[in-house]
Amino acid sequence: MLHPKGRAVLLTEDKRLFQQAVRETSGIRVVKEVQVTSGGLHPTAYTIEHTQKSRRTKRHWMPLSQA
């Protein structure tokens, strides 16, 4: 769960799948993308945050045990 004003940094090697997931998920956007080198691999670190519209929407969360 991401706080309405929070940001998250996600590291992935599968860029196409991540970009597709972001496109299909309403309310989040990528604000920064940095390719890094780690042990011969080239993963990308994505910083994501809620969009302005989703920040204004109040959500009431219920623990899964109560769903």
C-alpha positions as CSV (number, residue, x, y, z in Angstrom):
1,M,0.0,0.0,0.0
2,L,1.3,3.4,-0.9
3,H,0.5,6.5,1.2
4,P,-1.4,9.1,-1.0
5,K,1.5,11.4,-0.9
6,G,4.2,8.7,-0.8
7,R,6.6,7.4,-3.4
8,A,8.0,4.0,-4.1
9,V,11.2,2.9,-5.8
10,L,10.9,-0.4,-7.7
11,L,13.8,-2.3,-9.3
12,T,13.1,-4.6,-12.2
13,E,14.9,-6.3,-15.1
14,D,11.6,-6.8,-17.0
15,K,11.0,-3.2,-18.3
16,R,8.2,-4.1,-20.7
17,L,6.1,-5.9,-18.2
18,F,6.6,-3.2,-15.6
19,Q,5.6,-0.4,-18.1
20,Q,2.5,-2.5,-19.1
21,A,1.5,-2.9,-15.5
22,V,1.8,0.9,-14.8
23,R,-0.3,1.6,-17.9
24,E,-3.0,-0.8,-16.7
25,T,-3.0,0.5,-13.1
26,S,-5.0,3.6,-12.7
27,G,-3.9,6.2,-10.2
28,I,-0.1,5.7,-10.4
29,R,2.6,7.2,-12.6
30,V,6.3,6.9,-13.1
31,V,8.2,10.1,-12.1
32,K,11.7,8.9,-12.6
33,E,13.5,6.1,-14.4
34,V,17.2,5.2,-13.9
35,Q,19.1,2.3,-15.5
36,V,21.7,0.8,-13.2
37,T,24.4,-1.9,-13.6
38,S,24.5,-4.7,-11.1
39,G,26.6,-7.8,-11.5
40,G,26.5,-7.7,-15.3
41,L,22.7,-7.0,-15.4
42,H,21.0,-3.8,-16.3
43,P,17.9,-3.4,-14.2
44,T,15.9,-0.2,-14.1
45,A,14.9,1.6,-11.0
46,Y,11.4,3.3,-11.3
47,T,10.1,5.9,-8.9
48,I,6.3,5.8,-8.8
49,E,3.7,8.0,-7.1
50,H,0.0,8.5,-7.1
51,T,-1.4,10.8,-9.7
52,Q,-2.9,14.1,-8.5
53,K,-6.4,12.8,-9.2
54,S,-6.0,9.7,-7.1
55,R,-4.5,11.7,-4.2
56,R,-7.8,13.6,-3.9
57,T,-9.8,10.5,-3.7
58,K,-10.3,9.2,-0.1
59,R,-10.1,5.5,0.2
60,H,-11.1,3.5,3.2
61,W,-8.9,0.4,3.5
62,M,-10.0,-2.8,5.2
63,P,-7.6,-5.5,6.2
64,L,-7.9,-8.7,4.1
65,S,-8.9,-10.7,7.2
66,Q,-12.2,-8.6,7.3
67,A,-13.0,-8.7,3.6
